[in-house]
Each structure stands twice: as structure tokens, then as C-alpha cells.
Amino acid sequence: MGFSYIFILFAFIGLLSFVFWIWILIDCAKNETDIGNTRLIWVIIIFLTYIVGAFFYTISSGVLRGFWSWGNESDRKNR
């Protein structure tokens, strides 16, 4: 009985982490500047390191800045 709840919890966490990884991978491919191949390097890092690379990209690029600032998306697109 308890095993099934734990399995469902881990499956849900795994699904959320996969969705987060895909979201960050697409965001990096679309919005990262291409000066000095930074876009290619970030995509490779995110692809190879899965959730760890996605987390580091989120912190370093400010992906969530527009999400937390009441939709001020113009800040992020003008960098």
C-alpha cells in the first residue's frame, strides 16, 4: 500500500523535472546570445547534465526574472 504512493510521488517528481529540463533547453536555444558560441555550449551542458545543468542555467541567466516580476519580460529580452 505505501509502496504505490512512494512510486507515484517519485514518478510525479521525475515528470516535473523532465518538463523543467525541456523548458530550460528550449529557452536556452531560443533566447541565449550566440556570441562566442555560448548558446551551443549551454545547450550541450544542459543536455548532458540534465537537471543540474538546467538549474545552473536558470540561476546564471535569470530565466525566472520575468516570472517573478509580474511579467516584466522586456528586461530579459533586451539583454
Secondary structure as UniProt FT lines:
FT   HELIX           2..31
FT   HELIX           35..37
FT   HELIX           38..49
FT   HELIX           51..61
FT   TURN            62..64
FT   HELIX           65..68
FT   TURN            69..71
FT   HELIX           74..77
//
